[in-house]
Amino acid sequence: MKFLALNEINPSSAADRRSILVIEDDEEIRSLISKYLSDHGFKVMVAPDGKQMDEVLASEHVDLIVLDVNLPDEDGFSICMRLRNTRSPPLIMLTARGEDTDRILGIELGADDYLVKPFVPRELLARIGAVLRRTAPDIEPRGQFNAFCFAGFVLDPFSRRLSGPTGVRVILTSAEFDLLLTFCRNPGKVFSRDELKAASTTERSVDILVSRLRQKIEIDPRAPAHIQTVRSIGYTFTAKVSIQ
């Protein structure tokens, strides 16, 4: 596979030497991604498979993962599911598969974004920047954030952490967190699916995110008490929200 041609853009100071781990078994693609991201100010680490990825994650700080689906030892979907059961960095999946079912599966498993090969490296750079902006609250002053409390849960935008009623952390993907934050900032507002696309990638994936979020914050996800469906429109957050 070859990259599509592109016009280069100036290195971005916003990268601020954030670290990217690229898991890609094709040496040529791996090298091209690594060089391109390095030229734009990122610290780049690479791994050809899941085993070496685990070694890097065990020894290095990683701000974001770029993960290929087709790997020799463990496929990207399996790796994504495994990482999402831990406190892992945000993740962008790369794949030669363009079918909706594969893209939706990646989102269901917790990928923060999904890019189909062949792609323009500039688009990958833009998507990395967008995901990092959503998942890097440390670049903002602490005073700009307040924690939201509802039904015993505490959602902290600064640490991007959701704590449950017992104080145990509830693991959310960045897209799930952004969706819940949107709801907490606007309790009682009826959102259309179009309005919620900022926390997702497609109208259908909004429904998937809502379903995943219900699994994590509702006592009975089949009869949700907090995230209510508004027929033919979208969703509304009916929990009583206070600011801490």
Buried (B, 14 or more C-beta within 10 A) or exposed (E): EEBEEEEEEEEBEEBEEBBBBBBBBBEEBBEBBBEBBBBBBBBBBBBBBBEBBBEBBEEEEBBBBBBBBBBEEBBBBBBBBBBBEEEBBBBBBBBEBEEEEBBBBBBBBBBBBBBBBEBBBBEBBEBBBEBBEBBBBEEEEEEEBBBBBBBEBBBBBBBBBBBBEEEEEBBBBBBBBBBBBBBBBBBEEEBBBEBBEEBBBBEBBBBBBBEBBBEBBBEEBEEBBBBEEEEEEBBBBBBEBEEE
